[in-house]
Amino acid sequence: MSALYSAQITLLWETGRRKLWGQGQALQRTATSIYLTLSTLERKGLIVLTIPKDLLDPNNLSLFQTERIVK
């Protein structure tokens, strides 16, 4: 399962970097949001994510905010 998630994140990130299909930034932001969502499972030791190093750039991550809404 970890390999599938890592591959999907990397595919979106690298495709976005090359600006294929004219959607570069949108694909990279999608990859980042998937990573941030799955990083909770990674911290719990349930999965291991291997992703492009530049995805973790502070400038990239600072564009996102994660909130948990408890009812």
mmCIF file of the N, C-alpha and C atoms, coordinates in Angstrom:
data_MODEL
# 
_entry.id   MODEL 
# 
loop_
_atom_site.group_PDB 
_atom_site.id 
_atom_site.type_symbol 
_atom_site.label_atom_id 
_atom_site.label_alt_id 
_atom_site.label_comp_id 
_atom_site.label_asym_id 
_atom_site.label_entity_id 
_atom_site.label_seq_id 
_atom_site.pdbx_PDB_ins_code 
_atom_site.Cartn_x 
_atom_site.Cartn_y 
_atom_site.Cartn_z 
_atom_site.occupancy 
_atom_site.B_iso_or_equiv 
_atom_site.pdbx_formal_charge 
_atom_site.auth_seq_id 
_atom_site.auth_comp_id 
_atom_site.auth_asym_id 
_atom_site.auth_atom_id 
_atom_site.pdbx_PDB_model_num 
ATOM 1   N N  . MET A 1 1  ? 0.825   -1.190 0.000   1.00 0.00 ? 1  MET A N  1 
ATOM 2   C CA . MET A 1 1  ? 0.000   0.000  0.000   1.00 0.00 ? 1  MET A CA 1 
ATOM 3   C C  . MET A 1 1  ? 0.874   1.259  0.000   1.00 0.00 ? 1  MET A C  1 
ATOM 4   N N  . SER A 1 2  ? 1.953   1.218  0.791   1.00 0.00 ? 2  SER A N  1 
ATOM 5   C CA . SER A 1 2  ? 2.853   2.375  0.855   1.00 0.00 ? 2  SER A CA 1 
ATOM 6   C C  . SER A 1 2  ? 3.425   2.713  -0.513  1.00 0.00 ? 2  SER A C  1 
ATOM 7   N N  . ALA A 1 3  ? 3.811   1.689  -1.263  1.00 0.00 ? 3  ALA A N  1 
ATOM 8   C CA . ALA A 1 3  ? 4.392   1.909  -2.586  1.00 0.00 ? 3  ALA A CA 1 
ATOM 9   C C  . ALA A 1 3  ? 3.391   2.569  -3.527  1.00 0.00 ? 3  ALA A C  1 
ATOM 10  N N  . LEU A 1 4  ? 2.140   2.162  -3.440  1.00 0.00 ? 4  LEU A N  1 
ATOM 11  C CA . LEU A 1 4  ? 1.106   2.749  -4.289  1.00 0.00 ? 4  LEU A CA 1 
ATOM 12  C C  . LEU A 1 4  ? 0.922   4.240  -3.974  1.00 0.00 ? 4  LEU A C  1 
ATOM 13  N N  . TYR A 1 5  ? 0.831   4.572  -2.691  1.00 0.00 ? 5  TYR A N  1 
ATOM 14  C CA . TYR A 1 5  ? 0.689   5.978  -2.304  1.00 0.00 ? 5  TYR A CA 1 
ATOM 15  C C  . TYR A 1 5  ? 1.906   6.789  -2.725  1.00 0.00 ? 5  TYR A C  1 
ATOM 16  N N  . SER A 1 6  ? 3.096   6.256  -2.464  1.00 0.00 ? 6  SER A N  1 
ATOM 17  C CA . SER A 1 6  ? 4.320   6.968  -2.833  1.00 0.00 ? 6  SER A CA 1 
ATOM 18  C C  . SER A 1 6  ? 4.399   7.184  -4.336  1.00 0.00 ? 6  SER A C  1 
ATOM 19  N N  . ALA A 1 7  ? 4.042   6.171  -5.104  1.00 0.00 ? 7  ALA A N  1 
ATOM 20  C CA . ALA A 1 7  ? 4.077   6.280  -6.564  1.00 0.00 ? 7  ALA A CA 1 
ATOM 21  C C  . ALA A 1 7  ? 3.093   7.328  -7.073  1.00 0.00 ? 7  ALA A C  1 
ATOM 22  N N  . GLN A 1 8  ? 1.904   7.352  -6.515  1.00 0.00 ? 8  GLN A N  1 
ATOM 23  C CA . GLN A 1 8  ? 0.896   8.325  -6.951  1.00 0.00 ? 8  GLN A CA 1 
ATOM 24  C C  . GLN A 1 8  ? 1.335   9.751  -6.632  1.00 0.00 ? 8  GLN A C  1 
ATOM 25  N N  . ILE A 1 9  ? 1.854   9.962  -5.438  1.00 0.00 ? 9  ILE A N  1 
ATOM 26  C CA . ILE A 1 9  ? 2.332   11.294 -5.057  1.00 0.00 ? 9  ILE A CA 1 
ATOM 27  C C  . ILE A 1 9  ? 3.463   11.732 -5.982  1.00 0.00 ? 9  ILE A C  1 
ATOM 28  N N  . THR A 1 10 ? 4.400   10.831 -6.229  1.00 0.00 ? 10 THR A N  1 
ATOM 29  C CA . THR A 1 10 ? 5.541   11.156 -7.085  1.00 0.00 ? 10 THR A CA 1 
ATOM 30  C C  . THR A 1 10 ? 5.099   11.427 -8.520  1.00 0.00 ? 10 THR A C  1 
ATOM 31  N N  . LEU A 1 11 ? 4.183   10.627 -9.040  1.00 0.00 ? 11 LEU A N  1 
ATOM 32  C CA . LEU A 1 11 ? 3.670   10.838 -10.395 1.00 0.00 ? 11 LEU A CA 1 
ATOM 33  C C  . LEU A 1 11 ? 3.045   12.224 -10.534 1.00 0.00 ? 11 LEU A C  1 
ATOM 34  N N  . LEU A 1 12 ? 2.202   12.595 -9.596  1.00 0.00 ? 12 LEU A N  1 
ATOM 35  C CA . LEU A 1 12 ? 1.563   13.912 -9.653  1.00 0.00 ? 12 LEU A CA 1 
ATOM 36  C C  . LEU A 1 12 ? 2.586   15.030 -9.534  1.00 0.00 ? 12 LEU A C  1 
ATOM 37  N N  . TRP A 1 13 ? 3.522   14.878 -8.606  1.00 0.00 ? 13 TRP A N  1 
ATOM 38  C CA . TRP A 1 13 ? 4.528   15.919 -8.382  1.00 0.00 ? 13 TRP A CA 1 
ATOM 39  C C  . TRP A 1 13 ? 5.412   16.106 -9.621  1.00 0.00 ? 13 TRP A C  1 
ATOM 40  N N  . GLU A 1 14 ? 5.934   15.013 -10.146 1.00 0.00 ? 14 GLU A N  1 
ATOM 41  C CA . GLU A 1 14 ? 6.838   15.112 -11.290 1.00 0.00 ? 14 GLU A CA 1 
ATOM 42  C C  . GLU A 1 14 ? 6.119   15.551 -12.564 1.00 0.00 ? 14 GLU A C  1 
ATOM 43  N N  . THR A 1 15 ? 4.896   15.104 -12.759 1.00 0.00 ? 15 THR A N  1 
ATOM 44  C CA . THR A 1 15 ? 4.116   15.555 -13.913 1.00 0.00 ? 15 THR A CA 1 
ATOM 45  C C  . THR A 1 15 ? 3.850   17.051 -13.798 1.00 0.00 ? 15 THR A C  1 
ATOM 46  N N  . GLY A 1 16 ? 3.536   17.494 -12.591 1.00 0.00 ? 16 GLY A N  1 
ATOM 47  C CA . GLY A 1 16 ? 3.321   18.921 -12.366 1.00 0.00 ? 16 GLY A CA 1 
ATOM 48  C C  . GLY A 1 16 ? 4.573   19.746 -12.609 1.00 0.00 ? 16 GLY A C  1 
ATOM 49  N N  . ARG A 1 17 ? 5.725   19.216 -12.214 1.00 0.00 ? 17 ARG A N  1 
ATOM 50  C CA . ARG A 1 17 ? 6.982   19.936 -12.417 1.00 0.00 ? 17 ARG A CA 1 
ATOM 51  C C  . ARG A 1 17 ? 7.239   20.166 -13.905 1.00 0.00 ? 17 ARG A C  1 
ATOM 52  N N  . ARG A 1 18 ? 6.841   19.205 -14.725 1.00 0.00 ? 18 ARG A N  1 
ATOM 53  C CA . ARG A 1 18 ? 7.066   19.306 -16.163 1.00 0.00 ? 18 ARG A CA 1 
ATOM 54  C C  . ARG A 1 18 ? 5.934   20.054 -16.880 1.00 0.00 ? 18 ARG A C  1 
ATOM 55  N N  . LYS A 1 19 ? 4.952   20.466 -16.096 1.00 0.00 ? 19 LYS A N  1 
ATOM 56  C CA . LYS A 1 19 ? 3.833   21.258 -16.616 1.00 0.00 ? 19 LYS A CA 1 
ATOM 57  C C  . LYS A 1 19 ? 3.116   20.559 -17.769 1.00 0.00 ? 19 LYS A C  1 
ATOM 58  N N  . LEU A 1 20 ? 3.035   19.230 -17.678 1.00 0.00 ? 20 LEU A N  1 
ATOM 59  C CA . LEU A 1 20 ? 2.300   18.488 -18.691 1.00 0.00 ? 20 LEU A CA 1 
ATOM 60  C C  . LEU A 1 20 ? 0.812   18.773 -18.545 1.00 0.00 ? 20 LEU A C  1 
ATOM 61  N N  . TRP A 1 21 ? 0.124   18.780 -19.602 1.00 0.00 ? 21 TRP A N  1 
ATOM 62  C CA . TRP A 1 21 ? -1.321  19.023 -19.666 1.00 0.00 ? 21 TRP A CA 1 
ATOM 63  C C  . TRP A 1 21 ? -1.700  20.425 -19.192 1.00 0.00 ? 21 TRP A C  1 
ATOM 64  N N  . GLY A 1 22 ? -0.722  21.326 -19.044 1.00 0.00 ? 22 GLY A N  1 
ATOM 65  C CA . GLY A 1 22 ? -1.023  22.695 -18.647 1.00 0.00 ? 22 GLY A CA 1 
ATOM 66  C C  . GLY A 1 22 ? -1.515  22.852 -17.222 1.00 0.00 ? 22 GLY A C  1 
ATOM 67  N N  . GLN A 1 23 ? -1.341  21.834 -16.398 1.00 0.00 ? 23 GLN A N  1 
ATOM 68  C CA . GLN A 1 23 ? -1.866  21.864 -15.033 1.00 0.00 ? 23 GLN A CA 1 
ATOM 69  C C  . GLN A 1 23 ? -0.768  21.670 -13.992 1.00 0.00 ? 23 GLN A C  1 
ATOM 70  N N  . GLY A 1 24 ? 0.420   22.190 -14.246 1.00 0.00 ? 24 GLY A N  1 
ATOM 71  C CA . GLY A 1 24 ? 1.567   21.943 -13.384 1.00 0.00 ? 24 GLY A CA 1 
ATOM 72  C C  . GLY A 1 24 ? 1.329   22.224 -11.908 1.00 0.00 ? 24 GLY A C  1 
ATOM 73  N N  . GLN A 1 25 ? 0.959   23.437 -11.599 1.00 0.00 ? 25 GLN A N  1 
ATOM 74  C CA . GLN A 1 25 ? 0.781   23.818 -10.195 1.00 0.00 ? 25 GLN A CA 1 
ATOM 75  C C  . GLN A 1 25 ? -0.349  23.044 -9.529  1.00 0.00 ? 25 GLN A C  1 
ATOM 76  N N  . ALA A 1 26 ? -1.420  22.808 -10.238 1.00 0.00 ? 26 ALA A N  1 
ATOM 77  C CA . ALA A 1 26 ? -2.554  22.065 -9.667  1.00 0.00 ? 26 ALA A CA 1 
ATOM 78  C C  . ALA A 1 26 ? -2.149  20.632 -9.328  1.00 0.00 ? 26 ALA A C  1 
ATOM 79  N N  . LEU A 1 27 ? -1.364  19.998 -10.195 1.00 0.00 ? 27 LEU A N  1 
ATOM 80  C CA . LEU A 1 27 ? -0.918  18.629 -9.930  1.00 0.00 ? 27 LEU A CA 1 
ATOM 81  C C  . LEU A 1 27 ? 0.027   18.579 -8.737  1.00 0.00 ? 27 LEU A C  1 
ATOM 82  N N  . GLN A 1 28 ? 0.915   19.559 -8.635  1.00 0.00 ? 28 GLN A N  1 
ATOM 83  C CA . GLN A 1 28 ? 1.833   19.583 -7.501  1.00 0.00 ? 28 GLN A CA 1 
ATOM 84  C C  . GLN A 1 28 ? 1.086   19.856 -6.191  1.00 0.00 ? 28 GLN A C  1 
ATOM 85  N N  . ARG A 1 29 ? 0.111   20.712 -6.228  1.00 0.00 ? 29 ARG A N  1 
ATOM 86  C CA . ARG A 1 29 ? -0.677  20.969 -5.010  1.00 0.00 ? 29 ARG A CA 1 
ATOM 87  C C  . ARG A 1 29 ? -1.493  19.738 -4.613  1.00 0.00 ? 29 ARG A C  1 
ATOM 88  N N  . THR A 1 30 ? -1.985  19.009 -5.596  1.00 0.00 ? 30 THR A N  1 
ATOM 89  C CA . THR A 1 30 ? -2.702  17.767 -5.305  1.00 0.00 ? 30 THR A CA 1 
ATOM 90  C C  . THR A 1 30 ? -1.776  16.767 -4.635  1.00 0.00 ? 30 THR A C  1 
ATOM 91  N N  . ALA A 1 31 ? -0.567  16.631 -5.163  1.00 0.00 ? 31 ALA A N  1 
ATOM 92  C CA . ALA A 1 31 ? 0.419   15.721 -4.566  1.00 0.00 ? 31 ALA A CA 1 
ATOM 93  C C  . ALA A 1 31 ? 0.725   16.124 -3.126  1.00 0.00 ? 31 ALA A C  1 
ATOM 94  N N  . THR A 1 32 ? 0.879   17.415 -2.886  1.00 0.00 ? 32 THR A N  1 
ATOM 95  C CA . THR A 1 32 ? 1.176   17.898 -1.533  1.00 0.00 ? 32 THR A CA 1 
ATOM 96  C C  . THR A 1 32 ? 0.028   17.622 -0.582  1.00 0.00 ? 32 THR A C  1 
ATOM 97  N N  . SER A 1 33 ? -1.187  17.851 -1.023  1.00 0.00 ? 33 SER A N  1 
ATOM 98  C CA . SER A 1 33 ? -2.330  17.617 -0.131  1.00 0.00 ? 33 SER A CA 1 
ATOM 99  C C  . SER A 1 33 ? -2.496  16.128 0.183   1.00 0.00 ? 33 SER A C  1 
ATOM 100 N N  . ILE A 1 34 ? -2.240  15.267 -0.794  1.00 0.00 ? 34 ILE A N  1 
ATOM 101 C CA . ILE A 1 34 ? -2.290  13.823 -0.533  1.00 0.00 ? 34 ILE A CA 1 
ATOM 102 C C  . ILE A 1 34 ? -1.222  13.453 0.492   1.00 0.00 ? 34 ILE A C  1 
ATOM 103 N N  . TYR A 1 35 ? -0.006  13.977 0.294   1.00 0.00 ? 35 TYR A N  1 
ATOM 104 C CA . TYR A 1 35 ? 1.073   13.688 1.235   1.00 0.00 ? 35 TYR A CA 1 
ATOM 105 C C  . TYR A 1 35 ? 0.703   14.141 2.649   1.00 0.00 ? 35 TYR A C  1 
ATOM 106 N N  . LEU A 1 36 ? 0.209   15.356 2.778   1.00 0.00 ? 36 LEU A N  1 
ATOM 107 C CA . LEU A 1 36 ? -0.125  15.871 4.110   1.00 0.00 ? 36 LEU A CA 1 
ATOM 108 C C  . LEU A 1 36 ? -1.230  15.051 4.766   1.00 0.00 ? 36 LEU A C  1 
ATOM 109 N N  . THR A 1 37 ? -2.169  14.602 3.991   1.00 0.00 ? 37 THR A N  1 
ATOM 110 C CA . THR A 1 37 ? -3.244  13.766 4.529   1.00 0.00 ? 37 THR A CA 1 
ATOM 111 C C  . THR A 1 37 ? -2.720  12.417 4.993   1.00 0.00 ? 37 THR A C  1 
ATOM 112 N N  . LEU A 1 38 ? -1.860  11.791 4.180   1.00 0.00 ? 38 LEU A N  1 
ATOM 113 C CA . LEU A 1 38 ? -1.328  10.468 4.519   1.00 0.00 ? 38 LEU A CA 1 
ATOM 114 C C  . LEU A 1 38 ? -0.219  10.517 5.562   1.00 0.00 ? 38 LEU A C  1 
ATOM 115 N N  . SER A 1 39 ? 0.370   11.694 5.774   1.00 0.00 ? 39 SER A N  1 
ATOM 116 C CA . SER A 1 39 ? 1.467   11.782 6.744   1.00 0.00 ? 39 SER A CA 1 
ATOM 117 C C  . SER A 1 39 ? 1.006   11.441 8.162   1.00 0.00 ? 39 SER A C  1 
ATOM 118 N N  . THR A 1 40 ? -0.277  11.585 8.436   1.00 0.00 ? 40 THR A N  1 
ATOM 119 C CA . THR A 1 40 ? -0.818  11.172 9.731   1.00 0.00 ? 40 THR A CA 1 
ATOM 120 C C  . THR A 1 40 ? -0.642  9.671  9.927   1.00 0.00 ? 40 THR A C  1 
ATOM 121 N N  . LEU A 1 41 ? -0.934  8.898  8.880   1.00 0.00 ? 41 LEU A N  1 
ATOM 122 C CA . LEU A 1 41 ? -0.739  7.446  8.946   1.00 0.00 ? 41 LEU A CA 1 
ATOM 123 C C  . LEU A 1 41 ? 0.733   7.086  9.030   1.00 0.00 ? 41 LEU A C  1 
ATOM 124 N N  . GLU A 1 42 ? 1.566   7.895  8.371   1.00 0.00 ? 42 GLU A N  1 
ATOM 125 C CA . GLU A 1 42 ? 3.007   7.641  8.415   1.00 0.00 ? 42 GLU A CA 1 
ATOM 126 C C  . GLU A 1 42 ? 3.540   7.854  9.836   1.00 0.00 ? 42 GLU A C  1 
ATOM 127 N N  . ARG A 1 43 ? 3.106   8.924  10.488  1.00 0.00 ? 43 ARG A N  1 
ATOM 128 C CA . ARG A 1 43 ? 3.550   9.195  11.859  1.00 0.00 ? 43 ARG A CA 1 
ATOM 129 C C  . ARG A 1 43 ? 3.126   8.084  12.814  1.00 0.00 ? 43 ARG A C  1 
ATOM 130 N N  . LYS A 1 44 ? 2.017   7.430  12.532  1.00 0.00 ? 44 LYS A N  1 
ATOM 131 C CA . LYS A 1 44 ? 1.542   6.320  13.367  1.00 0.00 ? 44 LYS A CA 1 
ATOM 132 C C  . LYS A 1 44 ? 2.234   5.001  13.027  1.00 0.00 ? 44 LYS A C  1 
ATOM 133 N N  . GLY A 1 45 ? 3.089   5.011  11.997  1.00 0.00 ? 45 GLY A N  1 
ATOM 134 C CA . GLY A 1 45 ? 3.810   3.818  11.604  1.00 0.00 ? 45 GLY A CA 1 
ATOM 135 C C  . GLY A 1 45 ? 2.997   2.838  10.780  1.00 0.00 ? 45 GLY A C  1 
ATOM 136 N N  . LEU A 1 46 ? 1.873   3.285  10.238  1.00 0.00 ? 46 LEU A N  1 
ATOM 137 C CA . LEU A 1 46 ? 1.005   2.401  9.459   1.00 0.00 ? 46 LEU A CA 1 
ATOM 138 C C  . LEU A 1 46 ? 1.424   2.299  7.995   1.00 0.00 ? 46 LEU A C  1 
ATOM 139 N N  . ILE A 1 47 ? 2.095   3.336  7.492   1.00 0.00 ? 47 ILE A N  1 
ATOM 140 C CA . ILE A 1 47 ? 2.604   3.327  6.126   1.00 0.00 ? 47 ILE A CA 1 
ATOM 141 C C  . ILE A 1 47 ? 3.971   4.012  6.123   1.00 0.00 ? 47 ILE A C  1 
ATOM 142 N N  . VAL A 1 48 ? 4.703   3.832  5.043   1.00 0.00 ? 48 VAL A N  1 
ATOM 143 C CA . VAL A 1 48 ? 5.982   4.508  4.835   1.00 0.00 ? 48 VAL A CA 1 
ATOM 144 C C  . VAL A 1 48 ? 5.892   5.203  3.486   1.00 0.00 ? 48 VAL A C  1 
ATOM 145 N N  . LEU A 1 49 ? 6.089   6.511  3.480   1.00 0.00 ? 49 LEU A N  1 
ATOM 146 C CA . LEU A 1 49 ? 6.011   7.267  2.229   1.00 0.00 ? 49 LEU A CA 1 
ATOM 147 C C  . LEU A 1 49 ? 7.406   7.648  1.763   1.00 0.00 ? 49 LEU A C  1 
ATOM 148 N N  . THR A 1 50 ? 7.671   7.431  0.491   1.00 0.00 ? 50 THR A N  1 
ATOM 149 C CA . THR A 1 50 ? 8.909   7.846  -0.146  1.00 0.00 ? 50 THR A CA 1 
ATOM 150 C C  . THR A 1 50 ? 8.513   8.824  -1.236  1.00 0.00 ? 50 THR A C  1 
ATOM 151 N N  . ILE A 1 51 ? 8.896   10.081 -1.050  1.00 0.00 ? 51 ILE A N  1 
ATOM 152 C CA . ILE A 1 51 ? 8.425   11.136 -1.937  1.00 0.00 ? 51 ILE A CA 1 
ATOM 153 C C  . ILE A 1 51 ? 9.589   12.010 -2.383  1.00 0.00 ? 51 ILE A C  1 
ATOM 154 N N  . PRO A 1 52 ? 9.388   12.813 -3.438  1.00 0.00 ? 52 PRO A N  1 
ATOM 155 C CA . PRO A 1 52 ? 10.442  13.729 -3.878  1.00 0.00 ? 52 PRO A CA 1 
ATOM 156 C C  . PRO A 1 52 ? 10.795  14.721 -2.766  1.00 0.00 ? 52 PRO A C  1 
ATOM 157 N N  . LYS A 1 53 ? 12.076  14.937 -2.581  1.00 0.00 ? 53 LYS A N  1 
ATOM 158 C CA . LYS A 1 53 ? 12.559  15.792 -1.504  1.00 0.00 ? 53 LYS A CA 1 
ATOM 159 C C  . LYS A 1 53 ? 12.034  17.225 -1.616  1.00 0.00 ? 53 LYS A C  1 
ATOM 160 N N  . ASP A 1 54 ? 11.937  17.737 -2.838  1.00 0.00 ? 54 ASP A N  1 
ATOM 161 C CA . ASP A 1 54 ? 11.491  19.126 -2.990  1.00 0.00 ? 54 ASP A CA 1 
ATOM 162 C C  . ASP A 1 54 ? 10.014  19.324 -2.661  1.00 0.00 ? 54 ASP A C  1 
ATOM 163 N N  . LEU A 1 55 ? 9.243   18.249 -2.571  1.00 0.00 ? 55 LEU A N  1 
ATOM 164 C CA . LEU A 1 55 ? 7.857   18.376 -2.129  1.00 0.00 ? 55 LEU A CA 1 
ATOM 165 C C  . LEU A 1 55 ? 7.809   18.872 -0.682  1.00 0.00 ? 55 LEU A C  1 
ATOM 166 N N  . LEU A 1 56 ? 8.841   18.540 0.096   1.00 0.00 ? 56 LEU A N  1 
ATOM 167 C CA . LEU A 1 56 ? 8.893   18.929 1.503   1.00 0.00 ? 56 LEU A CA 1 
ATOM 168 C C  . LEU A 1 56 ? 9.461   20.326 1.734   1.00 0.00 ? 56 LEU A C  1 
ATOM 169 N N  . ASP A 1 57 ? 9.720   21.046 0.663   1.00 0.00 ? 57 ASP A N  1 
ATOM 170 C CA . ASP A 1 57 ? 10.242  22.409 0.793   1.00 0.00 ? 57 ASP A CA 1 
ATOM 171 C C  . ASP A 1 57 ? 9.293   23.243 1.655   1.00 0.00 ? 57 ASP A C  1 
ATOM 172 N N  . PRO A 1 58 ? 9.809   23.958 2.651   1.00 0.00 ? 58 PRO A N  1 
ATOM 173 C CA . PRO A 1 58 ? 8.946   24.764 3.532   1.00 0.00 ? 58 PRO A CA 1 
ATOM 174 C C  . PRO A 1 58 ? 8.056   25.752 2.786   1.00 0.00 ? 58 PRO A C  1 
ATOM 175 N N  . ASN A 1 59 ? 8.555   26.296 1.672   1.00 0.00 ? 59 ASN A N  1 
ATOM 176 C CA . ASN A 1 59 ? 7.734   27.227 0.888   1.00 0.00 ? 59 ASN A CA 1 
ATOM 177 C C  . ASN A 1 59 ? 6.522   26.529 0.286   1.00 0.00 ? 59 ASN A C  1 
ATOM 178 N N  . ASN A 1 60 ? 6.694   25.276 -0.093  1.00 0.00 ? 60 ASN A N  1 
ATOM 179 C CA . ASN A 1 60 ? 5.575   24.507 -0.628  1.00 0.00 ? 60 ASN A CA 1 
ATOM 180 C C  . ASN A 1 60 ? 4.579   24.163 0.481   1.00 0.00 ? 60 ASN A C  1 
ATOM 181 N N  . LEU A 1 61 ? 5.091   23.635 1.583   1.00 0.00 ? 61 LEU A N  1 
ATOM 182 C CA . LEU A 1 61 ? 4.208   23.203 2.672   1.00 0.00 ? 61 LEU A CA 1 
ATOM 183 C C  . LEU A 1 61 ? 3.482   24.365 3.338   1.00 0.00 ? 61 LEU A C  1 
ATOM 184 N N  . SER A 1 62 ? 4.071   25.554 3.298   1.00 0.00 ? 62 SER A N  1 
ATOM 185 C CA . SER A 1 62 ? 3.440   26.703 3.956   1.00 0.00 ? 62 SER A CA 1 
ATOM 186 C C  . SER A 1 62 ? 2.154   27.153 3.268   1.00 0.00 ? 62 SER A C  1 
ATOM 187 N N  . LEU A 1 63 ? 1.903   26.642 2.061   1.00 0.00 ? 63 LEU A N  1 
ATOM 188 C CA . LEU A 1 63 ? 0.677   26.999 1.330   1.00 0.00 ? 63 LEU A CA 1 
ATOM 189 C C  . LEU A 1 63 ? -0.544  26.230 1.828   1.00 0.00 ? 63 LEU A C  1 
ATOM 190 N N  . PHE A 1 64 ? -0.325  25.273 2.749   1.00 0.00 ? 64 PHE A N  1 
ATOM 191 C CA . PHE A 1 64 ? -1.395  24.383 3.181   1.00 0.00 ? 64 PHE A CA 1 
ATOM 192 C C  . PHE A 1 64 ? -1.637  24.504 4.673   1.00 0.00 ? 64 PHE A C  1 
ATOM 193 N N  . GLN A 1 65 ? -2.874  24.242 5.044   1.00 0.00 ? 65 GLN A N  1 
ATOM 194 C CA . GLN A 1 65 ? -3.258  24.228 6.456   1.00 0.00 ? 65 GLN A CA 1 
ATOM 195 C C  . GLN A 1 65 ? -4.157  23.021 6.666   1.00 0.00 ? 65 GLN A C  1 
ATOM 196 N N  . THR A 1 66 ? -3.845  22.242 7.679   1.00 0.00 ? 66 THR A N  1 
ATOM 197 C CA . THR A 1 66 ? -4.643  21.064 7.988   1.00 0.00 ? 66 THR A CA 1 
ATOM 198 C C  . THR A 1 66 ? -5.452  21.351 9.245   1.00 0.00 ? 66 THR A C  1 
ATOM 199 N N  . GLU A 1 67 ? -6.731  21.118 9.166   1.00 0.00 ? 67 GLU A N  1 
ATOM 200 C CA . GLU A 1 67 ? -7.605  21.313 10.314  1.00 0.00 ? 67 GLU A CA 1 
ATOM 201 C C  . GLU A 1 67 ? -8.421  20.050 10.548  1.00 0.00 ? 67 GLU A C  1 
ATOM 202 N N  . ARG A 1 68 ? -8.596  19.742 11.778  1.00 0.00 ? 68 ARG A N  1 
ATOM 203 C CA . ARG A 1 68 ? -9.442  18.616 12.134  1.00 0.00 ? 68 ARG A CA 1 
ATOM 204 C C  . ARG A 1 68 ? -10.692 19.185 12.790  1.00 0.00 ? 68 ARG A C  1 
ATOM 205 N N  . ILE A 1 69 ? -11.817 18.815 12.259  1.00 0.00 ? 69 ILE A N  1 
ATOM 206 C CA . ILE A 1 69 ? -13.095 19.283 12.796  1.00 0.00 ? 69 ILE A CA 1 
ATOM 207 C C  . ILE A 1 69 ? -13.730 18.154 13.563  1.00 0.00 ? 69 ILE A C  1 
ATOM 208 N N  . VAL A 1 70 ? -13.937 18.380 14.837  1.00 0.00 ? 70 VAL A N  1 
ATOM 209 C CA . VAL A 1 70 ? -14.532 17.368 15.701  1.00 0.00 ? 70 VAL A CA 1 
ATOM 210 C C  . VAL A 1 70 ? -15.960 17.770 15.984  1.00 0.00 ? 70 VAL A C  1 
ATOM 211 N N  . LYS A 1 71 ? -16.869 16.811 15.774  1.00 0.00 ? 71 LYS A N  1 
ATOM 212 C CA . LYS A 1 71 ? -18.285 17.105 16.022  1.00 0.00 ? 71 LYS A CA 1 
ATOM 213 C C  . LYS A 1 71 ? -18.681 16.622 17.387  1.00 0.00 ? 71 LYS A C  1 
# 
